[in-house]
Amino acid sequence: MRLGFLALFAVGCNQSYGIVLDEGKATGTDPSGSGLTDPTVTTSVNWDGATLVVNSPLSGDFLPWGEDATFSATVMDGDGNATDFDDVVWSSDLDSAWGISGREVVDSALGVGTHTLTASVELPNGDRLASSVGGVLVQSAYAGVYAGSINVDLTYDTYVVSCIGSVTLTVDVYGEAVSGDANCLLDLFGYEMDTVYVIDLVNDDGELSGVSQADLYITTYDFDTEGELTEGGIMSGSFSDDVYGYLAVEGSIEASRITRDVGTAE
């Protein structure tokens, strides 16, 4: 009899306090004030009137294509308290192949374009909730329309003429192709020439290379062009050559991004 009592006493003393989660129920606190959790006291989550809030991205956000972005949503219970409900499903109206799950997920696979993203859940009480954010732009961090100036110096013997004009360039949504044109009015030996440059470059992780083709009225001339491009939207480039061996040409291009809107991907 004494041994049985001691065994029962030992079991009672070794009872552990902990958090018990069961279908949306969380344990309450120990009424004794010890700070431990009493597994016999439970508080039910009030799913009635729950709402779903998308934390990120927000409407109109820009997400660099191919880079990690955080997709976060929270289910708020009917009393306005945040829950840890994790069965959140994400989808895009533009990229049907994309889909992720979780209340906070890091992902880099969302395709290029302007998306409406929807987070949706099915709650333990059977209710379905959905929340959407629109205008989420995904494209290369380099992409956009750039505007700036072109400066060209021409030297013949000791005679130097210069012209400064405007340049407009577009970097495609994938951040690879750079194209556009520039023009400047050149006063060459008393003759005014509105020289036009057709620019066709390739961006390789911020390093630009390609050709600037000058229209010299009676002929065209290709200048090998190199430059740099930053994800922050600053572009620079330069070219130089001796045209037909007697006219030295040096040019420089400076431009900055004025908009990320370059249209839709082909």
N, C-alpha and C positions, 0 to 999 in steps of 0.2 A: 504494500500500500504506500509506504513512504517513498519507494523507488518510483512508482508511477507518478506521484505528486511532483517529485523532483524533475522528472522528464517533462511533464507538462509545464512546469515553471521555466525550464530551459528554453522550450519552444517559444513561450511568450516573450522572454527577454530577448530572443534573437529575431523578433519580427522587425523587418526593415521598412522604413518610410521611403517612398519614392513617388515619382510622377506616373500616373496611369492614364494613358490616352485610349479611349475606346469609342470609335465612331462619333467623333466630335465632342467628347466629354473630357474635361480636364479636372484634376483633383483640386479640392479646396485646401485651405491651410488648417494646421492643427489648432483647435480651439484652446489648447493649453498655453499657447503663446510661445512655444519652444522654437518656432521658426521652421520646424520640420513639416513635411506634407503628410496629411492623414489620408491614406488610401481609401478610407471608407466614406469620405465626403467628396461628392462630385458636383460640378457645375456644368450644365448643358449649354452648348453654343446655340444662340438664337439665330437659326438660319432664315426665319421668316423676315422678309424685307431686306435681305442681304444685298449688297451692291459690289460691283467689280470695277476697280479703278486701275487704269494703265499708268504706271509711273514713268516708264521710258521704253521706247522713245516717245516724244511728244509730237503733236501735229506740227508739220513744217520743219521737223528736224532734218539735218543732213547727216548721213552715215557714209563714211568712206568705203567704197566698194572693196571687198576682199579683206577688210580689217575687222577685228573683233568689235562687237557692239553688245550692249546689255539690253535685254528685253525683260522688263519687270512689270508685274501686275499684282495687286493685292485684293483679296476678297474681304470686304468689311461686313461684319455680322449685322443683324437687325438693330443692335444697340450702338452701332458706330464704332465697334472695336475691330482692329486689324486681326485677322486670323492667319494661321500658317497653312491654309489650304493650298495644296501644291498641284492639283490636277488641272492646270491651265493649259489650254491648247491654242497655239498661235497659227495664224494663216495670213496670206496676202492675196489681194484681189488681182495682182499683176503677175506674181510668180507662183503658179499653181504647184510647182515641184517643191516649193519651200514649205517647211512646217517643222515646228519645234514644240516641246512640251516642258512645262515647269513655270513656277511663279517668278523665278529669276534665272535667266539663262544667258550665257555668253555665246554668241554665234557670229560667223563671218560669211555665211553662205547665201544671204539674200541677194537676189539678182539686181542688175542695173535697172533703174527706172524710178518712177514716182509712185509710191505704194500707199494704199489704205490697208493698214494692219489691224487685224481683229484678234482679241484675246477672248476666249470663251471657256465656260466651266459648266459642269453639271454637279449641283450640290447634293449633299446627303439626303435632303428632303425632296429631291426630284426636280427642284427648280433649275432652269437653265438661264445663265447670264452671259451677256456679251458686251464688249466695249471696244470701240474702234478709234483709231487716230489716222488722219489723212495727211496727204502731202509730204510723206516721208521720202526724201530724195536719196537714192543710192547711186553713186557713180564715183569715178576716180577722184581722189583729192586734188589732182592736177587739172581736172576738167573745167571748162568755162570759156567765156569770151573775154579776150584781153585787148586793151586799147592803150596806145602810147605813141611814141615818136620814132622816126628813123632819121639818122644823120649820115650824110654821104659827103666825102671829100674826094675830089678828082684833081690829080696833079699831072700837068703836062709840062715837062721841062721844069721851069721855076714858077710856072703859072698855076695857081691853086684856086679852085672854085668849090663852093659848098652849098648844100641844100639841106633843109630840115623839113620833114613832112610828117604825115600821120600814118599809123599802122594799126590794122585790126586783124587779130588772129583768133582762131578757135581751136581749142584742145578738145578732142572728142571725149565721149563719156567714159571710155576705157583709159583715157590719159595717155594714149599712144601717138595718135596722128595730130600734127600741128599744121594748120594751113590758114592762108589768108593773103592779104595784099597790103602794099604800102605805096605811097606816091609822094614825090616832092618836086617842086619847080626849080629847075636848074638853069642858071644863066651861064651858058657856055660860049665864050667869045662873042657876046652880044646876042646870041640866040637863046631864047627861052625854051626849055624843053621840060615838059611835064613827064618826068620819068616814072614808070610804073614797075613795081617789083612784085612778082608772084612768088610767095614763100611756101615751101613744102618741106616740113621737117618731121623727124621722128623723135619722140621722147623715150629715153631709156632710163627710168628711175631718176629723173631730174637732169640728165645729160641730153642736150639737143644736138642734132646733126642733120644735115640735108642741104638743100639748094635754095638760093634766092635768085630767081631769074629776072634780069633787068630787061625791059623793053626799051631799046634805044632807037626806036623808029625804023631805021633801016636794017636793024638786026636785033637779035636777042643774045644775052650773054649770061651763062650760069656761074654764079659765085658759090663756092663751097662755104657753107655757113655752120657755125658751131655756137653753142650757148648753154645757158642753164635755166632751169625752171624749178621753182619751189612749190611745195604743197600749200604754202601760204598765199600763192597767187602772184609771184613776182617773176618776170621773164626778162632775160637779157640775151643778146646774141651779137655776133660780129662776122664780117667777111672782108676779104681783101684780095686783090689780084692786079696784075699788069695786063690790061686789056690790049690784046694784039701787040704786046711788047712795048707800047709807048705811052699808054694812059694808065696811071696808077689810081686805083679805086680802093677806098677804105670806107666801110660802112658799119654802123652800129644800130642796134635795135633795143629799145627799152619799153616795156609794157607791163601793165598790172591788170589783174582780173577785175572786170566790172560786173559780171554776173556769172552764176553757175549754170544758168539756163542755156543749154545747147540743143534743146529739142530731144526727141526720143532716139533710142538706140535703133540702128538698122538691123 
